[in-house]
C-alpha cells in the first residue's frame, strides 16, 4: 500500500505539479495576484513591476529583484542597487 488514495497518482491533486500554472501578465511578467502578496524582504514594503527590465523594484530599499521565467528571485544577494534616475522613472 503506497498511502496514496485510490485514483490519485503522485503529482495529482491540489498543489501538485499537474495543476495548471498561475497566469502571468500579458508581457510574461509576474502574476498580478502574486504581486499583490509580495513584499520586499528587507523593508516589507511594496514592490513595483518594471516590465522593461523584468524586475521588481523596492523603492524603499533602492534595489531591484530579478524575475526569471515569471519567478521573482527575492534574495537580497540577487538584487541590484538602483541609481537615483532609475528610482524616478
Secondary structure, 3 states (H helix, E strand, C coil): CCCCCCCCCCCCCCCCCCCCCCCCCCCCCCCHHHHHHCCCCCCCCCCEEECCCCEEEECCCCEEEEEECCEECCCHHHCEECCHHHHCC
